[in-house]
Amino acid sequence: MTVDAFDRKAGGLKVCRKACDECLYSRRKIVGDDRRASLLEKCRRDGTYFICHKHTLRGQAAVCRRFFDEESNTACQVAPRHGIVVFVDEPKTGA
């Protein structure tokens, strides 16, 4: 099942309200630096965004907050201009 952070029912692009404690941009990231670089390069190359792994583990999708704030991704630039960003909280454990 493919999940996408753009959700018409929710009202737009779902973005994490805050960065998680294992954010790809933090020292506590759950992948090595080479994998991080690879993931971000793929997002840039494909014009996509990085989905927070905590949402993915629950079959959901939300753009990583730090990716949203720091990368010059088209969707992350256009969505706020059109008022279609929906900030979501980190999913609850076991949810």
C-alpha positions as CSV (number, residue, x, y, z in Angstrom):
1,M,0.0,0.0,0.0
2,T,1.4,3.4,-1.0
3,V,0.7,6.3,1.2
4,D,1.0,9.9,0.2
5,A,1.2,13.0,2.4
6,F,-1.1,14.9,0.2
7,D,-4.6,14.1,1.5
8,R,-7.6,15.8,0.0
9,K,-9.9,14.7,2.8
10,A,-7.5,16.2,5.4
11,G,-7.3,19.4,3.4
12,G,-3.9,19.3,1.9
13,L,-0.3,18.4,2.5
14,K,0.1,16.7,5.8
15,V,3.3,17.9,7.6
16,C,4.5,16.9,11.1
17,R,3.8,19.7,13.6
18,K,7.3,19.2,15.0
19,A,10.4,17.1,14.2
20,C,10.5,13.8,16.0
21,D,13.2,12.7,18.3
22,E,14.8,10.5,15.6
23,C,14.5,13.0,12.8
24,L,16.6,12.4,9.7
25,Y,18.2,15.8,10.3
26,S,19.2,15.1,13.9
27,R,22.1,13.3,15.5
28,R,19.7,10.7,16.7
29,K,18.6,9.7,13.2
30,I,18.0,6.0,12.7
31,V,20.1,5.7,9.5
32,G,23.7,6.4,8.8
33,D,25.0,9.5,7.0
34,D,25.4,7.8,3.7
35,R,21.8,6.5,3.8
36,R,20.6,10.0,4.8
37,A,22.4,11.6,1.9
38,S,20.9,8.9,-0.5
39,L,17.4,9.5,0.8
40,L,17.6,13.2,0.4
41,E,19.2,13.0,-3.0
42,K,16.4,10.7,-4.2
43,C,13.8,13.2,-2.9
44,R,15.5,16.0,-4.7
45,R,15.9,14.0,-7.9
46,D,12.4,12.7,-8.0
47,G,10.8,16.0,-6.8
48,T,9.2,14.2,-3.8
49,Y,9.3,14.8,-0.1
50,F,10.7,12.8,2.8
51,I,8.0,11.0,4.8
52,C,8.4,10.8,8.6
53,H,9.2,7.1,9.5
54,K,7.0,7.2,12.6
55,H,3.9,7.8,10.4
56,T,5.0,5.3,7.8
57,L,5.2,2.6,10.5
58,R,1.5,3.1,11.1
59,G,0.5,3.2,7.4
60,Q,0.2,6.9,7.4
61,A,2.1,9.7,5.7
62,A,3.3,13.1,6.8
63,V,6.2,15.1,5.5
64,C,9.1,15.4,7.9
65,R,9.0,18.8,9.6
66,R,12.7,19.5,9.1
67,F,12.4,18.5,5.4
68,F,9.5,20.8,5.0
69,D,11.4,23.7,6.7
70,E,14.8,23.2,5.1
71,E,14.4,21.7,1.6
72,S,13.4,23.7,-1.5
73,N,10.9,21.1,-2.6
74,T,8.1,22.4,-4.9
75,A,5.3,20.9,-2.9
76,C,6.7,22.3,0.3
77,Q,6.9,25.7,-1.2
78,V,3.6,25.8,-3.1
79,A,1.3,24.2,-0.4
80,P,1.7,27.0,2.2
81,R,1.1,29.7,-0.5
82,H,-2.3,28.1,-1.2
83,G,-3.2,27.4,2.4
84,I,-3.2,23.7,2.0
85,V,-0.8,22.6,4.7
86,V,-2.3,20.5,7.5
87,F,0.0,20.1,10.5
88,V,-0.3,16.8,12.3
89,D,1.0,15.4,15.5
90,E,3.3,12.4,15.9
91,P,1.3,9.2,15.9
92,K,0.7,7.7,19.3
93,T,2.6,4.6,20.1
94,G,0.5,1.5,19.4
95,A,-1.9,3.5,17.3
